[in-house]
Amino acid sequence: MTPRILVAGVGNIFLADDAFGPEVIRALAHRPLPPGVRVRDYGIRGLDLAYDLLAGCATAVLVDAAPRGHRPGTLSLIEAEPPDGTVAPEAHGMDPAKVLALARHLGDEPLPRVLVLACEPGVLPAGDDLLGGLSAPVREAVGRAVDALHTLVPALLDDPAGSLPPLGRPVESGTPHPAALPATAPGGTQNR
């Protein structure tokens, strides 16, 4: 049976805070999500994620580090807009917009609803530098992200197209803007 929700950790474990998504997936091993949810660490395997987005789930939640201009460790929940043809698909890499464009290119069926649980990074290496381990604020955000998923996922199982539940005390907030992928526009559904 196809899982109704896909929770996908994305990021490179060798690039400091970019490892946020995989670390959240690892933490979920100790606090599993309910049945009907597939939890997987995709790392930097964008092609695998693109194909899994076409496998029939109703909703996908991408867990990723994404610079959005907030304090490091701030969580944001963003509803991704479907690709509109302006982003070129790319089979290698893990840019969420390009993965969605690739999935749209590969399949004829509509994409699932895609949400991004993003964490503001504090440390991302420049160039070809490798740096393992999360910064302190991002490490602290891992547990809050697991809590957020335990709030979000049951609501999505009840109503995949429904409004998003509040995920906790806002740390930063602002006027809601149209949903966008983390790298394309500031604003989003919620920050905490």
Summary of the structure (lengths in Angstrom):
residues: 192
radius of gyration: 15.3
end to end distance: 34.0
largest distance: 43.7
contacts: 660
relative contact order: 0.23
helix: 29%
strand: 20%
